[in-house]
Amino acid sequence: MLDMRARWTGSDIARITIAPIYVIAGVLHLAHPGPFVSVTPPGVPYPGLVILLTGVAELAGAIGLFIPRTRYLAGIMLALYALCVYPANILQAVHDLGTGHGLGWAYHYPRLFAQPFICWWALTAGRVVGSIRLGS
């Protein structure tokens, strides 16, 4: 019997798990930009346009992970994207926790501390960093 586990790498698993998250985020940025515009740092010009472009970037990155020719670049760009939106995540946490409105610690605490993992996850999905081979 053929053992399919031997064909899957950590990169494959990272790709099929992170891509749907970026697709959902991208669709939300495009369909419901208001919440994202509201947490865009004040110094960002044209926040509505920036949110639109970030939604497109998330979708393009998720798709790019499945195209071997663009996989590496998509992994780098999604990791950089996660790094660049971190100030907005902090701003949202400060706002929500400071006003008592919006999402609470149960959302923000794991989200803020997960950011380095999300960067690594994207880099692994893009085969930028090494991945382990599953199975024997």
C-alpha positions in Angstrom: 0.0 0.0 0.0 1.3 3.5 -0.9 2.2 5.6 2.1 1.1 9.2 1.3 2.6 10.7 4.5 6.1 10.3 3.1 5.3 12.8 0.4 4.2 15.6 2.7 6.8 18.1 4.1 6.4 20.7 6.8 6.4 23.2 4.0 3.4 21.5 2.4 1.5 21.5 5.7 2.4 25.1 6.4 1.2 26.1 2.9 -2.2 24.3 3.1 -2.9 25.7 6.6 -1.7 29.3 6.2 -3.1 30.0 2.7 -6.8 29.7 3.8 -6.2 32.1 6.6 -4.8 34.7 4.2 -7.6 34.1 1.8 -10.2 34.7 4.6 -8.3 37.8 5.7 -8.0 39.1 2.1 -11.7 38.6 1.5 -12.6 40.4 4.8 -10.3 43.3 3.9 -12.1 43.7 0.5 -15.7 43.0 1.7 -15.7 44.7 5.1 -12.8 47.3 5.1 -14.3 49.5 7.8 -12.9 47.6 10.9 -9.4 47.5 9.2 -9.5 51.2 8.3 -10.4 52.1 11.9 -7.2 50.5 13.2 -4.9 51.8 10.5 -2.2 53.9 12.2 -2.9 57.7 11.7 0.3 58.3 9.7 -0.8 55.9 6.9 -2.0 57.9 3.9 -5.2 56.9 2.1 -6.2 54.2 4.6 -9.1 52.9 2.5 -6.9 52.3 -0.5 -4.2 50.7 1.7 -6.7 48.3 3.1 -7.9 47.4 -0.4 -4.4 46.8 -1.5 -3.6 44.7 1.6 -6.6 42.5 0.8 -5.4 42.0 -2.7 -1.9 41.3 -1.4 -3.2 38.7 1.0 -5.1 36.9 -1.7 -2.1 37.1 -4.2 0.2 35.8 -1.5 -2.1 32.9 -0.7 -2.4 31.9 -4.4 1.4 32.5 -4.9 2.2 29.8 -2.3 0.7 27.2 -4.6 2.6 28.2 -7.7 6.1 26.7 -7.5 7.7 29.6 -9.4 6.3 32.2 -7.0 6.2 30.2 -3.8 9.5 31.5 -2.4 8.6 35.1 -3.1 5.1 34.7 -1.8 6.5 33.3 1.5 8.8 36.2 1.9 6.1 38.8 1.1 3.5 37.3 3.4 6.1 37.2 6.3 7.0 40.9 5.6 3.3 41.7 5.4 2.7 40.1 8.8 5.6 42.2 10.2 4.3 45.4 8.6 0.8 45.1 10.0 2.0 44.5 13.5 1.7 48.2 14.5 -1.9 48.1 13.4 -2.5 45.0 15.6 -0.9 46.8 18.6 -3.0 49.9 17.9 -6.2 47.8 17.8 -5.3 46.0 21.0 -4.6 49.3 22.8 -7.8 50.8 21.5 -10.0 47.8 22.3 -8.5 47.2 25.8 -8.3 50.9 26.6 -11.9 51.6 25.7 -13.5 48.3 26.7 -15.1 48.1 23.3 -14.2 45.5 20.6 -12.2 42.4 21.2 -10.7 41.6 24.6 -7.5 40.0 25.9 -8.7 36.5 24.8 -8.1 37.7 21.2 -5.4 40.2 21.5 -2.9 38.4 23.8 -2.5 35.4 21.6 -2.6 37.5 18.4 0.2 39.8 19.5 2.4 37.0 20.7 1.7 34.8 17.6 3.1 37.4 15.1 6.6 35.9 15.0 5.1 32.5 14.5 3.0 33.8 11.7 6.1 35.2 10.0 7.9 31.8 10.4 4.8 30.0 9.2 4.7 32.0 6.0 8.5 31.5 5.4 8.1 27.8 5.9 5.1 27.7 3.5 7.3 29.4 0.9 10.2 27.1 1.5 12.3 30.1 2.5 13.3 28.3 5.7 13.9 24.6 5.9 11.1 22.2 6.7 11.2 18.8 8.2 10.1 15.8 6.1 7.1 13.9 7.7 7.0 10.2 7.5 9.9 7.9 6.9 
